[in-house]
Amino acid sequence: MFDIEIPAPHGAKSLLGIGRALGAAGVSLEGGGMWSGSAHYLIADPDTALRALEEAGLGPAHVRPVILADLDADVPGALGRMMAALVDAGITLHVQYSDHDNRKVLVVDDAEHARAALGQH
């Protein structure tokens, strides 16, 4: 899975264009949202998404691989413990949001070490 970052300087108007372009191309958004003029979405097919956005005149878009991490959402402190593991391992976190399966989507500088820090194989 991948995170795609797309400029969204005009809020709902930007998301309208993004949603239409990706939807018409058959790209499913599996999580994400928009913050401070930048949209981030979890996608499986980055090539199709990039092509659709380019054809629609939207972008520039950037794609990065992600780590999907289970989080005990009903357990107080779970996010803090997850972030402590990343900090203790010296991992830089660039983006964090949730997917439709209640997992944390993490865009980091070193996926291999982040997976090890989080106990993933």
C-alpha angles and dihedrals in degrees: 000000000000141000115229117199116202129178111249104177095155100052113216092011090056092046090049090060093042093048093048095047095047094040093051088051092051095247112153119213108219097184142331141093145202129285130173095345097314126102122207122189135176110235138168100208111051096169094057092043094051092047092049093049092047092049089050091051092246124135156344087242125190126205126203132171117252141210116230110209129183114234126193092232094184094053115089112235096020094122091048092052091049092050092046089058090053094045092047089052092050093245119158113221114209102172136009130181139134130263128217090269093059094253125135115250109212128190107193140167095243115029096179094055092041091055090051092048090052093047095249121143 
